C-alpha cells in the first residue's frame, strides 16, 4: 500500500501507484503532517487532530482522547508503546491510540521533537 497527499486529500494505492483513490473518510483536516504505521494501525496527524485507521486506510477515526492539544507535532514508536508530542507535552499510548497518557510536561521549555 502507498499513501500520498494531494491538495488536501489523502490518497491510497494498492497496486504500486498505478491507480489512486481517496482514503480520507473520517478525517477533518486538509493538511497532513505525515503518516506512521505501528502495531497494525496507521496514524496521520495534522492541525485538526490525530487520526488512526485499523483497516489499512479505508476509514479513519479521531484518536486524540487524553491528549492535551489537538495538534500533534511528532509520533515515534518504542517497542509496543507509541509516543507523541503535542503542545510541549510528551504522551504515550499502549492500546494503539485509543487512549493517551501524559508522560512529561515540558512547558515552559524549548520545542521538542522525537
C-alpha positions as CSV (number, residue, x, y, z in Angstrom):
1,X,0.0,0.0,0.0
2,X,1.1,3.5,-0.8
3,X,-0.2,6.7,0.6
4,X,0.2,10.3,-0.8
5,X,-1.3,13.7,-0.2
6,X,-2.5,16.0,-2.9
7,X,-4.4,19.3,-2.5
8,X,-5.7,18.4,1.0
9,X,-6.6,14.8,0.1
10,X,-5.2,11.6,1.4
11,X,-4.8,9.1,-1.4
12,X,-4.2,5.3,-1.3
13,X,-2.8,3.0,-4.0
14,X,-3.0,-0.8,-3.6
15,X,-1.3,-1.5,-7.0
16,X,2.1,0.1,-6.6
17,X,0.9,3.6,-7.7
18,X,-0.9,2.7,-10.9
19,X,-4.3,3.7,-9.6
20,X,-5.2,6.0,-6.7
21,X,-8.3,6.5,-4.6
22,X,-9.2,8.9,-1.8
23,X,-8.6,7.4,1.6
24,X,-9.7,10.2,3.9
25,X,-13.1,9.1,5.1
26,X,-13.5,10.4,8.7
27,X,-10.6,12.9,8.6
28,X,-11.5,16.5,9.1
29,X,-8.1,18.0,8.3
30,X,-6.9,19.3,5.0
31,X,-3.2,19.3,5.9
32,X,-1.3,16.2,6.9
33,X,2.0,16.2,8.8
34,X,2.8,12.7,7.9
35,X,1.8,9.0,8.1
36,X,3.0,6.4,10.5
37,X,2.3,2.7,10.8
38,X,2.7,0.9,14.1
39,X,1.3,-2.3,15.6
40,X,-1.1,-2.8,12.7
41,X,-2.5,0.7,12.9
42,X,-1.9,3.7,10.5
43,X,-1.8,7.2,12.1
44,X,-1.9,10.6,10.5
45,X,-1.8,13.9,12.2
46,X,-2.5,17.5,11.3
47,X,-3.7,20.7,12.8
48,X,-7.2,19.3,13.4
49,X,-6.1,16.3,15.4
50,X,-4.7,12.8,15.3
51,X,-6.4,10.1,13.4
52,X,-6.0,6.3,13.2
53,X,-7.0,3.6,10.8
54,X,-7.1,-0.1,11.7
55,X,-8.4,-1.2,8.3
56,X,-5.4,-0.2,6.2
57,X,-6.6,3.3,5.5
58,X,-10.1,2.7,4.2
59,X,-11.6,4.6,7.2
60,X,-10.2,6.9,9.9
61,X,-11.2,7.7,13.5
62,X,-10.1,10.6,15.6
63,X,-7.8,9.3,18.3
64,X,-6.6,12.2,20.4
65,X,-8.6,11.4,23.6
66,X,-6.3,12.2,26.5
67,X,-4.0,14.4,24.5
68,X,-3.8,17.9,25.9
69,X,-3.7,19.5,22.4
70,X,-5.3,18.6,19.1
71,X,-2.1,19.4,17.1
72,X,0.4,16.5,17.4
73,X,3.8,17.5,16.1
74,X,5.6,14.1,16.2
75,X,4.9,10.4,16.6
76,X,7.5,7.7,17.4
77,X,7.3,4.1,18.5
78,X,9.4,2.4,21.1
79,X,8.5,-1.3,21.3
80,X,4.8,-1.6,21.8
81,X,4.4,2.0,23.0
82,X,3.7,4.9,20.7
83,X,4.9,8.4,21.9
84,X,3.6,11.7,20.7
85,X,4.5,15.3,21.3
86,X,1.6,17.9,21.5
87,X,1.9,21.4,22.9
88,X,5.1,20.7,24.8
89,X,3.8,17.5,26.3
90,X,5.1,14.0,25.8
91,X,2.3,11.5,25.7
92,X,2.1,7.7,25.2
93,X,-0.3,5.0,24.2
94,X,-0.1,1.3,24.6
95,X,-3.5,0.5,23.1
96,X,-2.9,1.6,19.5
97,X,-4.0,5.1,20.0
98,X,-7.4,4.5,21.8
99,X,-6.2,6.3,24.9
100,X,-3.2,8.5,25.7
101,X,-1.4,9.3,28.9
102,X,0.8,12.3,29.9
103,X,4.4,11.2,30.3
104,X,6.0,14.6,30.9
105,X,5.1,18.2,30.7
106,X,8.0,20.3,29.3
107,X,6.3,23.7,29.5
108,X,7.9,26.3,29.6
109,X,10.8,25.0,27.6
110,X,12.1,24.9,24.1
111,X,10.2,23.0,21.4
112,X,10.6,19.2,21.4
113,X,11.0,16.7,18.7
114,X,11.1,12.9,18.6
